[in-house]
Protein backbone atom coordinates (compact mmCIF):
# COMPACT_ATOMS: atom_id res chain seq x y z
CA UNK A 1 0.00 0.00 0.00
CA UNK A 2 2.83 2.39 0.83
CA UNK A 3 4.46 1.64 -2.54
CA UNK A 4 1.33 2.80 -4.34
CA UNK A 5 1.27 6.03 -2.32
CA UNK A 6 4.96 6.62 -3.03
CA UNK A 7 4.37 6.04 -6.75
CA UNK A 8 1.52 8.57 -6.72
CA UNK A 9 3.73 11.02 -4.83
CA UNK A 10 6.44 10.70 -7.49
CA UNK A 11 3.82 11.23 -10.21
CA UNK A 12 2.50 14.35 -8.44
CA UNK A 13 5.98 15.81 -8.08
CA UNK A 14 6.80 15.09 -11.75
CA UNK A 15 3.52 16.55 -13.06
CA UNK A 16 3.83 19.60 -15.32
CA UNK A 17 0.62 20.71 -17.10
CA UNK A 18 0.71 22.32 -20.51
CA UNK A 19 -2.68 23.99 -20.17
CA UNK A 20 -5.59 24.54 -17.79
CA UNK A 21 -7.46 21.43 -19.02
CA UNK A 22 -4.59 19.14 -17.99
CA UNK A 23 -4.41 20.83 -14.61
CA UNK A 24 -8.15 20.33 -14.06
CA UNK A 25 -7.88 16.66 -15.08
CA UNK A 26 -5.02 16.25 -12.59
CA UNK A 27 -7.02 17.97 -9.85
CA UNK A 28 -10.00 15.70 -10.45
CA UNK A 29 -7.80 12.60 -10.60
CA UNK A 30 -6.28 13.23 -7.19
CA UNK A 31 -8.52 15.67 -5.29
CA UNK A 32 -11.93 15.00 -6.80
CA UNK A 33 -14.81 13.23 -5.08
CA UNK A 34 -14.05 10.05 -7.02
CA UNK A 35 -10.30 10.69 -6.94
CA UNK A 36 -7.35 8.69 -5.72
CA UNK A 37 -7.07 10.49 -2.37
CA UNK A 38 -10.70 9.87 -1.54
CA UNK A 39 -10.17 6.16 -2.23
CA UNK A 40 -7.09 6.11 0.00
CA UNK A 41 -8.96 7.81 2.83
CA UNK A 42 -11.76 5.23 2.59
CA UNK A 43 -9.16 2.42 2.65
CA UNK A 44 -7.81 3.90 5.89
CA UNK A 45 -10.53 2.05 7.80
CA UNK A 46 -9.15 -1.33 6.70
CA UNK A 47 -5.56 -0.57 7.73
CA UNK A 48 -4.41 -2.38 10.90
CA UNK A 49 -4.11 -0.14 13.94
CA UNK A 50 -0.33 -0.42 14.18
CA UNK A 51 0.05 0.82 10.57
CA UNK A 52 -2.53 3.63 10.69
CA UNK A 53 -0.10 6.35 11.77
CA UNK A 54 2.38 5.71 8.95
CA UNK A 55 -0.40 5.21 6.38
CA UNK A 56 -2.16 8.41 7.45
CA UNK A 57 1.05 10.42 7.28
CA UNK A 58 1.82 9.08 3.80
CA UNK A 59 -1.69 9.90 2.54
CA UNK A 60 -1.52 13.39 4.03
CA UNK A 61 1.89 13.96 2.41
CA UNK A 62 0.36 12.98 -0.94
CA UNK A 63 -2.65 15.22 -0.37
CA UNK A 64 -0.49 18.22 0.53
CA UNK A 65 1.76 17.66 -2.49
CA UNK A 66 -1.24 17.44 -4.83
CA UNK A 67 -2.90 20.54 -3.39
CA UNK A 68 0.29 22.60 -3.55
CA UNK A 69 0.95 21.45 -7.14
CA UNK A 70 -2.56 22.50 -8.19
CA UNK A 71 -2.22 25.91 -6.53
CA UNK A 72 1.27 26.51 -7.90
CA UNK A 73 0.40 25.59 -11.48
CA UNK A 74 -2.90 27.43 -11.33
CA UNK A 75 -1.12 30.65 -10.42
CA UNK A 76 1.53 30.04 -13.12
CA UNK A 77 -1.14 29.49 -15.77
CA UNK A 78 -2.99 32.63 -14.69
CA UNK A 79 0.22 34.67 -15.00
CA UNK A 80 0.71 33.41 -18.55
CA UNK A 81 -2.83 34.33 -19.59
CA UNK A 82 -2.99 37.70 -21.37
CA UNK A 83 -4.75 40.41 -19.43
CA UNK A 84 -6.88 41.58 -22.33
CA UNK A 85 -7.97 39.71 -25.38
CA UNK A 86 -9.44 41.13 -28.53
CA UNK A 87 -12.91 39.82 -27.67
CA UNK A 88 -12.96 40.97 -24.06
CA UNK A 89 -16.45 42.40 -23.59
CA UNK A 90 -15.61 43.98 -20.24
CA UNK A 91 -13.11 46.41 -21.80
CA UNK A 92 -14.29 49.91 -22.62
CA UNK A 93 -15.30 50.46 -26.21
CA UNK A 94 -13.73 52.79 -28.74
CA UNK A 95 -14.67 56.40 -28.18
CA UNK A 96 -17.17 57.92 -30.59
CA UNK A 97 -16.16 61.40 -31.64
CA UNK A 98 -18.87 63.83 -32.40
CA UNK A 99 -17.99 65.88 -35.44
N, C-alpha and C positions, 0 to 999 in steps of 0.2 A: 504494500500500500504506500509506503514511504517512497519507493522508487517512482511510482506514478506521479506523486506530488512533486518530487524533484524534477522529473521530466517536464511537467507542466511549468514549473518555475523557470527552467532553462528556456522553454519556448516563450514564456512571457518576457524574459529579459532579452531575448533575441528578436522580438517582434519589432518591426519598423513599418508602419503603414505608408502607403503611397498616396492615399486619399481618405476622405472622411467616411466613405462607404466601408473600406477595410477596417477602419477604426471602430465603426459601429458594429460590424460583424464580430470583431474581437471582443468588444464589450459584452455583446449578447452571449458569446460562446463561454466566457468566464463568469461574468457578473449578472447575467440575465436570470430570470425566474427558473428557466429550464437549463441553466448553465452548469458548468463543471463544478464550481464552488458550491452551489446549492446541493448538488449530488453528494459532494464530500461532506458537507455539514449534516446531511441526512444519514450518511454512513457512520457518522460519529457515534451514534447510539449503539452500533454493533461492535465497536472497538472494545477490547477488554480493558478493565479499569486501570491496570498497570501501564497500559500504552496510551491512555487518553491524553495525558499531558503532552507527550511528544507529538502525537498526531494533531492535537489542537494547535500547538505552536506551528507546526509545519503548514497546516491549512491557513492559519492566520498570516503567515509569512507570504504564502501564495496570494492571498486576498489583498494584502497591502501592496504587493508588487504589481498586481493587475490594476488596482485602483490608481496607483501613482503613474503607471504607464499610460492609462487612459487620460488622466488629467494632463500629463506632460505633452502627449501627442496632440491632444485637443487644443491646447494653447499654442503649440507650434503650427498647427494647421490654420488656426485663426489668424496668426501673425502673417502667414503667407497669403491669405485671402486679400484681394485688393479692397481698398476702402470703398471705392465707388465704381460701379460698373456703368456701362452705357445705358442699360435699361433700368436703372435704379429709380423707381417712382417716388421715392421719398426726397430726392434732390430737388432743389428749386428749379423751376423752368427758366427758359431763356427770357430775358426782359423784352417787352414789347414797347418799342419807341413810338410815341405819338408824333406824327410829322406835320 
